[in-house]
Amino acid sequence: MNFAIRYLTEYRYAAPVTDNLNALRVQPATTPHQRCDDFNLLIDPETRLGRHVDYFGTEVIEFGVSRPHLKLTIDARARVVTSAPPEPPTAPWSALESPAYRDVGGEFLLGVGAKATDQKLVELGAKMRAATPQESVGLLAELIPTEFEYRAGVTYVGSSVQDLLAAGAGVCQDFVHLALILLRRHGIAARYVSGYLFVAPAEGSDSVEVDTHAWIEALLPAEGAPVWVGYDPTNSSRADERHVKIGHGRHYPDVPPIKGVFRGGSAELETSVVMTRLDPATTASAAIVAP
């Protein structure tokens, strides 16, 4: 699929602010199943941009505005081509113990979050166990949205998995953090993925406003080297050509779209993401060839 994506964020301040320092993770990644053909970023007030790739391989754009200002606008635009990933491998549980698997899994095998004694987690862990790691990951992606309601406003960006368990509801970020805990407890390396999900717009339109989205990538053992496979526990599915990846990390704090500080008073924030489906002919080379 071919997309034009616009990420627009505006901060309005109650009084002039200074020393506004920010780090952005909004540029779509290039992977074996996704290519970012074009990316442009405009900052108002205008300022110099710095770039680096973080520890996990995500493109980070940094900038600062030192002079007083009442508004900050971040306008990022990208052109992306995606393709459907291949079928996931179905190696047995014993393959998780190989040195090759554990070397690639690294920190994505480490425990995180809730207590091991949480009864709900014990129950979910038993329900997700299947014949192979791949079947277990797929089962978990289907299980979470049947056990928990998707409901905005119940949790917030700093909520824990305990908050999700207590409320019985949450959003994609909460579902992903729960999946990470359960997969790692079963010895399956898993990482948090940040990006966008294209949802079919109303008939007659090719554009739709979406929120930033989160899903997981599980490391599945395979003949040769293990492979990372995306699953979306919010939508009970594998990640496919509708998913546009920005980056990944151990959990949300590793890949926030924007993180920053400023000197001054309070701020109001407005953010929007618009995805537009393009005809393949509008992209010079629509096909993606995996390395």
Secondary structure, DSSP 8 states (H G I E B T S, - for coil): -EEEEEEEEEEEEEEEEEEEEEEE--S---BTTEEEEEEEEEEES---EEEEE-TTS-EEEEEEE-S-EEEEEEEEEEEEEE----------GGGGGSHHHHHHHGGGGS--SS-TT-HHHHHHHHHH--SSHHHHHHHHHHHHHHHSEE-TTSS-TT--HHHHHHHTEE-HHHHHHHHHHHHHHTT--EEEEEEEE----STT-SEEEE-EEEEEEEEE--SSS-EEEEEETTTTEE--TTEEEEEEESSGGGS-SEEEEEESS-EEEEEEEEEEEE-GGGSS-------
